[in-house]
Amino acid sequence: MRERATELLIRPVRAEDAGAIVAIFNPIITAGVYTVFDTPFTIEAEREYIEHFPPRGVFYVAERGEDHRVVGFQSMEPFATYTHAFDHVGVIGTFIDLAQRRQGIGTRLSKVTFEAARGKGYEKLFTYVRADNPASLAFHLRLGFRIVGTAQRQAKIAGRYIDEIVIEKLL
């Protein structure tokens, strides 16, 4: 088992984090087994995303204290903006550097994100987990998410269908 990250700063994302986020995200995408994202991001596109992130959203990075390296990030956005009926629901995503997984980084990010989400009026978080990613499902279940159902053949990547498990957490 790897050592847990002891000195970890969880802080709001900044536009200058775009390169670090892409450096974490793109290897996860390229691996093709952890996410349904299938196209790597550019630093410019990520910077644009950060700069235009929804005001009610929550976006944090985990920065390692010893070298100030970003080792993970978590974002939560409104579920829908076309109606106020879903204003209490957020959609969350968590991404940890592949070399830094299983060190408590996602749990630490989640604690801060959940609190910030409550502060912005969210009552429920919602996400999808690839059915072939049991580690991610176990992580979310430990955080208090529950399985709502399975969206069969939800994604199609490289000609292969992938089911996604629909999960939610009441805050």
C-alpha positions as CSV (number, residue, x, y, z in Angstrom):
1,M,0.0,0.0,0.0
2,R,1.3,3.5,-0.8
3,E,1.7,6.2,1.8
4,R,-1.1,8.6,2.2
5,A,-0.5,12.2,1.1
6,T,-0.2,14.0,4.4
7,E,0.5,17.5,3.2
8,L,-2.2,18.3,0.7
9,L,-3.8,21.6,-0.1
10,I,-7.3,21.5,-1.4
11,R,-8.0,24.8,-3.1
12,P,-10.2,26.4,-5.8
13,V,-9.0,25.9,-9.3
14,R,-7.2,28.7,-11.1
15,A,-6.8,29.3,-14.9
16,E,-3.1,28.6,-14.5
17,D,-3.9,25.1,-13.4
18,A,-5.0,24.1,-16.9
19,G,-1.7,22.5,-17.8
20,A,-1.6,20.4,-14.6
21,I,-5.2,19.3,-15.1
22,V,-4.6,18.3,-18.7
23,A,-1.4,16.4,-17.6
24,I,-3.6,14.4,-15.2
25,F,-6.7,14.1,-17.4
26,N,-5.2,13.1,-20.7
27,P,-3.4,9.9,-19.5
28,I,-6.7,8.9,-17.9
29,I,-8.5,9.4,-21.2
30,T,-5.7,7.7,-23.2
31,A,-5.8,4.6,-20.9
32,G,-9.4,4.1,-22.1
33,V,-10.6,2.3,-19.0
34,Y,-11.5,4.9,-16.4
35,T,-13.7,7.4,-18.1
36,V,-16.0,7.8,-21.1
37,F,-14.1,10.8,-22.2
38,D,-12.4,9.7,-25.4
39,T,-10.6,12.7,-26.7
40,P,-7.6,14.4,-25.0
41,F,-7.9,18.0,-24.0
42,T,-5.6,20.9,-24.9
43,I,-4.4,23.3,-22.3
44,E,-6.2,26.1,-24.1
45,A,-9.5,24.3,-24.0
46,E,-9.1,23.5,-20.3
47,R,-8.2,27.1,-19.5
48,E,-11.3,28.3,-21.4
49,Y,-13.4,25.7,-19.4
50,I,-12.0,27.0,-16.1
51,E,-12.5,30.6,-17.0
52,H,-16.1,30.0,-18.0
53,F,-17.0,27.6,-15.2
54,P,-20.5,28.1,-13.9
55,P,-20.7,30.4,-10.9
56,R,-22.7,27.8,-9.0
57,G,-20.2,25.2,-9.8
58,V,-17.5,23.9,-7.4
59,F,-14.0,23.1,-8.8
60,Y,-11.1,22.2,-6.6
61,V,-7.6,20.9,-7.1
62,A,-5.4,18.9,-4.7
63,E,-2.0,20.3,-4.6
64,R,0.8,18.4,-2.9
65,G,2.6,20.5,-0.3
66,E,6.1,19.3,-0.8
67,D,6.4,20.4,-4.4
68,H,3.1,22.3,-5.1
69,R,2.2,19.8,-7.8
70,V,-1.5,19.3,-8.6
71,V,-2.2,15.6,-8.2
72,G,-6.0,15.5,-8.6
73,F,-9.1,17.6,-9.2
74,Q,-12.8,17.4,-8.7
75,S,-15.5,19.5,-10.3
76,M,-19.2,19.7,-9.7
77,E,-21.6,21.6,-12.0
78,P,-25.3,22.2,-12.0
79,F,-27.2,19.1,-13.3
80,A,-29.2,21.3,-15.7
81,T,-29.7,25.0,-16.4
82,Y,-32.8,24.8,-18.6
83,T,-35.1,24.6,-15.5
84,H,-34.9,25.6,-11.8
85,A,-36.4,22.2,-10.9
86,F,-32.9,20.7,-10.8
87,D,-31.2,23.6,-9.0
88,H,-30.5,21.4,-6.0
89,V,-28.7,18.7,-8.1
90,G,-25.1,18.8,-9.1
91,V,-23.0,16.5,-11.3
92,I,-19.6,15.6,-10.0
93,G,-16.4,14.2,-11.5
94,T,-13.2,13.2,-9.8
95,F,-9.8,12.6,-11.4
96,I,-6.6,11.6,-9.7
97,D,-3.1,11.4,-11.2
98,L,-2.8,7.7,-12.2
99,A,0.5,7.4,-10.2
100,Q,-1.2,9.0,-7.1
101,R,-4.3,6.9,-6.8
102,R,-5.4,5.1,-3.5
103,Q,-3.8,7.7,-1.3
104,G,-6.9,9.5,0.0
105,I,-6.7,12.4,-2.4
106,G,-10.2,11.8,-3.8
107,T,-11.6,11.5,-0.3
108,R,-10.0,14.8,0.8
109,L,-11.3,16.5,-2.4
110,S,-14.8,15.2,-1.8
111,K,-15.0,16.4,1.8
112,V,-14.3,20.0,0.7
113,T,-16.4,19.7,-2.4
114,F,-19.4,18.4,-0.5
115,E,-19.2,21.2,2.0
116,A,-18.9,23.8,-0.7
117,A,-21.8,22.3,-2.6
118,R,-24.0,22.4,0.5
119,G,-23.1,26.1,0.9
120,K,-24.3,26.8,-2.7
121,G,-27.6,25.2,-2.1
122,Y,-27.0,21.7,-3.5
123,E,-28.8,18.8,-1.8
124,K,-27.9,16.0,-4.1
125,L,-24.9,14.9,-6.2
126,F,-25.2,12.7,-9.3
127,T,-22.8,11.0,-11.5
128,Y,-22.1,8.0,-13.8
129,V,-19.4,5.4,-13.3
130,R,-18.2,3.0,-16.0
131,A,-19.5,-0.5,-15.1
132,D,-16.1,-1.9,-15.9
133,N,-14.4,0.4,-13.3
134,P,-15.0,-1.3,-10.0
135,A,-12.4,0.8,-8.2
136,S,-14.3,4.0,-9.0
137,L,-17.6,2.5,-7.9
138,A,-16.1,1.3,-4.6
139,F,-14.7,4.8,-4.0
140,H,-18.0,6.5,-4.6
141,L,-19.9,4.0,-2.4
142,R,-17.4,4.6,0.4
143,L,-18.3,8.3,0.1
144,G,-22.0,7.5,0.6
145,F,-23.2,7.4,-2.9
146,R,-25.9,4.8,-3.7
147,I,-26.6,2.9,-6.9
148,V,-29.7,4.1,-8.7
149,G,-29.4,1.8,-11.7
150,T,-27.5,0.9,-14.8
151,A,-27.6,2.7,-18.1
152,Q,-27.0,-0.1,-20.6
153,R,-24.9,0.6,-23.7
154,Q,-24.6,4.2,-22.5
155,A,-21.2,4.9,-24.1
156,K,-19.7,3.6,-27.3
157,I,-15.9,3.9,-27.4
158,A,-13.8,2.4,-30.2
159,G,-16.8,0.4,-31.4
160,R,-17.4,-1.2,-28.0
161,Y,-20.5,-0.5,-25.8
162,I,-20.0,0.4,-22.2
163,D,-22.6,0.3,-19.5
164,E,-22.6,3.1,-16.9
165,I,-23.8,2.8,-13.3
166,V,-25.9,5.7,-12.2
167,I,-25.2,6.8,-8.7
168,E,-26.4,9.6,-6.4
169,K,-25.6,11.0,-3.0
170,L,-27.9,13.1,-0.9
171,L,-26.1,15.9,0.9
